[in-house]
Amino acid sequence: MSTVCTHQPLPPPLAERLRPRSLEAFAGQRHLLAPGRPLRRAIEAGRPYSMVLWGPPGSGKTTLARMIAHYASAQWLALSAVLAGVKDIREAVRKAEAARARGQATILFVDEAHRFNKAQQDAFLPYVEDGTLIFIGATTENPSFALNGALLSRVQVHILKPLAAEELEALLDRGLAALGEAGGAAPECTAEARRVLLRAADGDARRLLTLLELAVQCAAEAGAGARVETELARQVCAQGLRRFDRGGDYFYDQISALHKSVRGSDPDAALYWLARMIDGGCDPLYIARRLLRMASEDVGNADPRALGIALDAWETQHRLGSPEGELALAQAAVYLACAPKSNAVYRAWNAAVEDARRHGSLEVPLHLRNAPTELMRQTGHGRGYRYPHDEPEGYAAGVRYFPEGMPVRRYYRPVPRGWEQRIAERLAELRRRDAARSGRPDGGGGEGEAGDR
């Protein structure tokens, strides 16, 4: 006699079981869903419209889209931009047209919408325009860069935020209660274990519930009953990473915060953002390159040593790797933040590039041309050139170095800070000598201000 083994189907993940079915149960996003808010009023009235939900993972984008469809009694169609193509879009349109003929609206939810290319995004346009379907896209990327202007002009963008600490606390309590309802003793978490889980969730509701469920399972398997202790919570969360997508908005927002903290002379904030990026998995050599840029763009000649320190930090990181090399990056970030600031070279360079493009290929003046052959000397190359080292104090006063037909320009204007203060004094003295030589107050060149047009 044979026996048949039957297995109970596995329950859905805790995050799926706790997916809210009503606006009252929705966690977070009060700026969008508090009573009286326009989006909430539209959902409650069953008046869905095309939109893009932009926010970090676990902020409720998919859940909110499902809720909109539920309140509107609309047909729900979902595509993943990672897997779907134009053929899938056409099939969705066919289903939407059939539903429209029955008098039912269709919501087409596109997850990872930023991964669709231009042609795929364009395929939606006529059907969004004529109301065949209501498009709801979810993205973690800035729609301004990730989506076509034509599509953006037809949708409303709503920004979802990471869940706040108190919102995650409430969700953790709901998760514990739900796990208790599944059978057996209600699970418990020590106060410190709760803090570990909440910190690891980093504003992500789905991550919090996934970690909680795993921790409770591990506790049961270890014979600890349904009590999650601190050490177990730390082990479960050991692989968790902060929000940092190595190329998307979080990446650029955090490097921007680091750069602006350095520029703003705040070494403590600079260290914090540096630590955030390293903790999130950013390539330290990328940070080293950006520190080198900051040394030139924001410190410049106010402290010329900054460039060398940033370059040394890059080389140290390259030779030592992580984590040892990261201390050199921290040293460079602190030095750059504390150094006197000047963007005079940065501004001067941009103005010079603009003039080079504006004036075209002006001839090099004869006295500045190279004359390596007799023929070139006979044609006037180098004629009249004054060698500064043969002049008093190594300076040929009154010589013009700009092309004929172009006004002499003054691009570089040192700031009265750091080493540039001494540079400014030196340049002022040289211009006084130019003026004395030419008999003109401007030094004889008719100097124009860089940027004046």
C-alpha positions in Angstrom: 0.0 0.0 0.0 1.5 3.2 -1.1 1.3 6.5 0.8 0.9 9.9 -0.9 2.9 12.7 0.7 1.1 16.0 0.6 2.8 19.2 1.2 1.2 22.4 2.4 1.8 25.2 0.0 4.2 27.8 1.3 2.6 31.0 2.5 3.3 34.1 0.5 6.1 36.3 1.9 5.3 38.5 4.8 5.6 41.7 2.7 3.0 40.4 0.3 0.6 39.3 3.2 0.9 42.8 4.6 0.4 44.6 1.4 -2.3 47.2 2.2 -5.7 47.1 0.6 -6.9 50.5 1.7 -5.6 54.0 1.9 -5.9 53.9 5.7 -3.5 51.0 5.9 -0.9 52.5 3.5 2.3 53.2 5.3 4.0 56.5 4.7 3.6 59.0 1.8 1.4 61.4 3.9 2.4 64.2 1.6 0.5 62.5 -1.1 -2.2 60.4 0.7 -3.2 62.5 3.7 -7.0 63.3 3.7 -7.7 66.1 1.4 -4.6 65.7 -0.8 -5.3 65.9 -4.5 -4.0 62.3 -5.2 -6.1 60.9 -2.4 -9.2 62.7 -3.5 -8.7 61.3 -7.1 -8.2 57.8 -5.8 -11.2 57.8 -3.5 -13.4 59.3 -6.3 -12.3 56.5 -8.7 -10.8 59.0 -11.1 -7.4 57.6 -12.0 -5.0 59.4 -14.3 -1.7 58.7 -16.0 1.3 59.2 -13.7 4.8 58.3 -12.8 5.6 57.2 -9.3 9.3 58.1 -8.5 10.8 56.8 -5.4 13.3 54.4 -3.8 12.7 50.6 -3.5 10.2 49.7 -0.8 8.4 53.0 -0.8 5.1 51.6 -2.0 5.0 52.3 -5.7 3.5 49.0 -6.8 1.1 48.9 -3.9 -0.1 52.4 -4.6 -0.7 51.6 -8.3 -2.7 48.4 -7.4 -4.7 50.4 -4.9 -5.6 53.0 -7.6 -6.8 50.3 -9.9 -8.8 48.7 -7.1 -10.6 51.9 -6.1 -11.4 52.6 -9.8 -12.6 49.0 -10.5 -10.1 49.2 -13.4 -8.6 46.3 -15.3 -5.0 45.8 -14.0 -2.2 45.0 -16.4 1.4 44.9 -15.4 4.6 44.9 -17.4 8.3 44.9 -16.4 10.4 47.1 -18.5 13.3 44.7 -17.9 11.6 41.9 -19.8 8.8 43.4 -21.9 9.1 44.7 -25.5 6.9 46.5 -28.0 5.1 43.2 -28.7 4.0 43.1 -25.1 2.9 46.7 -25.2 0.7 45.9 -28.2 -0.9 43.0 -26.4 -1.6 45.2 -23.5 -3.2 47.8 -25.8 -5.4 45.0 -27.3 -6.7 44.0 -23.9 -7.3 47.7 -23.0 -9.3 48.2 -26.1 -11.4 45.2 -25.3 -12.0 46.4 -21.8 -12.9 49.9 -23.1 -15.5 48.4 -25.3 -17.1 46.8 -22.1 -17.0 50.2 -20.4 -14.1 49.4 -18.1 -10.9 51.5 -17.7 -7.5 49.8 -17.9 -4.5 50.7 -15.8 -1.2 49.6 -17.3 1.5 49.5 -14.6 5.1 49.5 -15.9 7.7 48.6 -13.3 11.2 50.0 -13.9 9.8 52.3 -16.5 13.1 54.0 -17.0 14.5 50.9 -18.6 12.2 51.3 -21.7 14.0 52.8 -24.6 12.7 55.8 -26.6 10.8 53.6 -29.1 9.1 51.6 -26.4 8.1 54.7 -24.5 6.8 56.3 -27.7 4.6 53.2 -28.3 2.4 54.3 -25.3 1.8 57.8 -26.4 -1.3 57.5 -28.7 -3.1 55.2 -26.3 -2.4 57.4 -23.3 -3.4 60.4 -25.3 -6.8 59.0 -26.4 -7.6 57.4 -23.0 -7.4 53.7 -24.2 -5.2 53.1 -21.1 -4.1 54.8 -18.0 -0.3 54.6 -17.7 1.3 54.3 -14.3 5.0 53.9 -14.4 7.3 53.2 -11.4 10.9 54.2 -11.4 13.8 54.7 -9.0 15.4 57.1 -11.5 14.9 60.8 -12.1 12.1 61.0 -14.7 13.6 64.2 -16.1 16.5 62.1 -17.4 15.0 58.6 -17.7 11.8 59.3 -19.6 11.0 61.0 -22.9 9.7 64.5 -22.8 6.7 63.5 -24.8 5.7 60.9 -22.3 6.4 63.2 -19.3 4.1 65.8 -20.8 1.2 63.4 -20.6 1.7 62.2 -17.0 1.8 63.6 -13.5 5.0 62.8 -11.6 4.5 61.9 -7.9 7.6 61.6 -5.7 7.5 58.9 -3.0 9.8 59.1 0.0 11.6 56.5 2.1 9.5 55.5 5.1 10.3 57.5 8.3 11.4 55.9 11.5 8.0 56.0 13.2 6.4 54.6 10.0 8.8 51.7 10.0 8.2 51.1 13.7 4.5 50.7 13.2 5.1 48.4 10.2 7.4 46.2 12.4 4.7 45.8 15.0 2.2 44.8 12.2 4.7 42.3 10.9 5.2 40.7 14.4 1.4 40.5 14.8 1.0 38.9 11.4 3.7 36.3 12.1 1.9 35.5 15.4 -1.4 35.0 13.6 0.3 32.3 11.4 0.4 30.0 14.4 2.5 29.4 17.5 3.6 32.0 19.9 3.7 35.6 18.9 7.4 36.4 18.0 9.3 39.0 20.0 12.2 41.3 19.3 14.5 42.8 21.9 14.7 46.6 21.8 18.2 46.5 20.4 17.2 43.9 17.8 14.4 46.2 16.7 16.9 49.0 16.3 19.2 46.8 14.2 16.3 45.7 11.9 15.0 49.3 11.5 18.5 50.6 10.8 19.1 47.9 8.2 15.8 48.6 6.5 17.0 52.1 5.6 13.5 53.4 4.8 12.5 50.3 2.7 9.3 48.7 3.9 9.7 45.5 1.9 13.3 45.1 3.2 12.2 45.5 6.8 9.5 42.8 6.5 11.8 40.4 4.7 14.5 40.8 7.3 12.0 40.4 10.1 10.5 37.2 8.6 14.0 35.8 8.1 15.1 36.6 11.7 12.0 35.0 13.2 12.6 31.8 11.1 16.2 31.7 12.1 15.3 32.1 15.8 12.9 29.2 15.5 15.4 27.0 13.8 18.1 27.8 16.4 15.7 26.7 19.2 15.2 30.2 20.5 11.5 29.9 20.0 10.1 33.1 18.5 12.4 35.6 20.2 14.8 37.6 18.1 17.9 38.6 20.0 20.4 41.4 19.0 23.1 39.1 17.7 20.8 37.2 15.5 19.3 40.4 14.1 22.9 41.6 13.3 23.7 38.3 11.5 20.5 38.5 9.4 21.2 42.2 8.5 25.0 41.7 7.9 24.6 41.9 4.1 22.3 44.8 4.0 23.5 47.9 2.1 22.3 51.4 2.2 20.5 53.0 -0.7 23.1 53.6 -3.3 22.6 52.5 -6.9 26.0 53.2 -8.4 24.9 55.2 -11.3 21.4 56.5 -10.6 20.0 59.4 -8.6 21.3 58.3 -5.2 24.7 58.1 -6.6 24.7 61.6 -8.1 22.8 63.1 -5.1 25.4 61.8 -2.7 28.5 62.8 -4.7 26.9 66.2 -5.1 26.4 66.4 -1.3 30.1 65.5 -0.8 31.3 68.1 -3.4 29.1 70.8 -1.9 30.2 70.0 1.7 33.8 70.4 0.6 33.1 73.6 -1.3 31.2 74.9 1.7 34.2 74.2 4.0 32.4 71.7 6.2 34.9 68.9 6.9 32.4 67.0 9.1 29.7 66.8 6.5 32.3 65.9 3.9 33.4 62.9 6.0 29.8 61.9 6.5 28.9 61.8 2.8 32.2 60.1 2.1 31.4 57.4 4.6 27.9 57.1 3.2 29.2 56.5 -0.3 31.8 54.0 0.8 29.3 52.2 3.0 26.9 52.0 0.1 29.5 50.3 -2.2 30.8 53.2 -4.3 34.1 52.6 -6.0 36.7 54.5 -3.9 38.7 55.3 -7.0 35.7 57.2 -8.4 35.6 59.3 -5.2 39.4 59.8 -5.5 38.9 61.2 -9.0 36.1 63.5 -7.8 38.3 64.8 -5.0 41.0 65.6 -7.5 38.4 67.7 -9.5 37.3 69.5 -6.3 41.0 70.4 -5.6 41.2 72.1 -8.9 37.7 73.6 -9.3 37.0 74.8 -5.7 40.4 75.3 -4.0 42.6 76.1 -7.0 45.5 78.4 -6.5 44.2 79.6 -3.1 46.1 76.5 -1.9 48.0 74.8 -4.7 49.0 72.0 -2.3 45.5 70.7 -2.4 45.9 69.2 -5.9 48.9 67.3 -4.8 47.2 66.0 -1.7 44.2 64.8 -3.7 46.5 63.1 -6.2 48.4 61.4 -3.4 45.2 60.1 -1.9 44.2 58.7 -5.2 47.6 56.9 -5.6 47.3 55.7 -2.0 43.9 54.2 -2.6 45.1 52.6 -5.8 48.1 51.0 -4.0 46.5 49.9 -0.7 43.0 49.3 -1.8 40.1 49.1 0.7 39.7 49.6 3.6 43.3 51.0 4.3 43.3 53.4 1.4 40.0 55.0 2.4 41.7 56.8 5.2 43.8 58.7 2.7 40.5 59.7 0.9 39.2 61.0 4.2 42.4 62.9 4.8 42.1 64.6 1.4 38.4 65.4 1.9 39.1 67.1 5.2 42.1 69.0 3.8 40.0 70.2 0.8 37.1 71.2 3.1 39.4 73.2 5.4 41.5 74.9 2.6 40.8 78.4 1.4 38.6 78.4 -1.6 38.9 79.9 -5.1 37.1 79.1 -8.3 39.1 81.8 -10.1 40.9 79.3 -12.4 37.7 77.4 -13.1 35.9 80.6 -14.1 38.9 81.8 -16.1 39.2 78.5 -18.0 35.5 78.6 -19.0 35.8 82.2 -20.2 38.9 81.4 -22.2 37.2 78.4 -23.8 34.2 80.5 -24.7 36.5 83.1 -26.4 38.4 80.4 -28.3 35.2 79.2 -29.8 33.8 82.7 -30.4 36.8 84.2 -32.1 37.7 81.2 -34.3 41.1 80.5 -35.7 42.9 83.9 -35.3 46.5 84.0 -36.5 49.3 83.7 -34.0 51.2 87.0 -33.9 54.5 86.9 -35.7 56.6 87.7 -32.7 55.1 84.7 -30.9 55.6 82.2 -33.7 58.2 79.5 -33.6 61.2 80.0 -35.9 63.2 76.8 -36.2 64.4 77.3 -39.8 66.1 80.2 -41.7 63.1 80.4 -44.1 60.7 80.9 -41.2 63.0 83.6 -39.7 63.1 85.3 -43.1 59.3 85.4 -43.2 59.2 87.2 -39.9 58.5 84.3 -37.5 59.7 85.3 -34.0 60.7 88.9 -35.1 60.4 91.4 -32.3 60.1 88.7 -29.6 61.4 89.9 -26.2 62.9 87.1 -24.1 61.6 87.7 -20.5 64.7 86.2 -18.8 66.8 89.0 -20.4 64.5 91.7 -19.1 64.6 93.4 -15.7 63.2 91.1 -13.0 62.4 88.5 -15.7 59.4 90.4 -17.1 59.0 92.0 -20.6 56.6 94.8 -19.7 54.1 95.9 -22.4 54.3 92.8 -24.6 51.0 91.8 -26.1 50.4 88.0 -26.3 46.8 87.9 -27.6 46.0 87.6 -31.4 45.6 90.8 -33.4 42.0 91.7 -33.8 41.0 90.4 -30.4 41.0 92.5 -27.3 43.3 91.6 -24.5 41.2 89.7 -22.0 41.6 89.3 -18.3 40.2 85.9 -17.4 42.0 85.1 -14.2 41.0 87.2 -11.2 42.5 85.8 -8.0 40.4 85.9 -4.9 41.7 87.7 -1.8 42.2 84.4 0.0 45.1 82.0 0.7 48.0 81.9 -1.8 45.9 83.7 -4.5 46.1 86.9 -2.4 49.9 87.0 -3.1 49.3 86.1 -6.7 46.9 89.0 -7.1 49.5 91.4 -5.7 52.1 90.1 -8.1 49.8 90.4 -11.1 48.8 94.0 -10.0 52.5 94.9 -10.0 53.1 93.5 -13.5 50.1 95.4 -14.8 51.4 98.6 -13.3 54.7 98.0 -15.2 52.8 97.4 -18.4 50.9 100.6 -17.9 54.2 102.5 -17.4 55.7 101.0 -20.5 52.7 101.8 -22.8 51.7 105.1 -21.2 48.1 103.8 -20.9 46.3 103.1 -17.6 45.2 99.7 -18.8 48.7 98.6 -19.8 48.3 99.4 -23.5 46.2 96.4 -24.4 42.6 97.6 -24.1 41.9 94.8 -21.7 38.3 93.4 -21.6 36.7 91.8 -18.7 36.2 88.1 -19.1 32.5 87.4 -19.5 31.6 91.0 -20.6 29.7 90.9 -23.8 
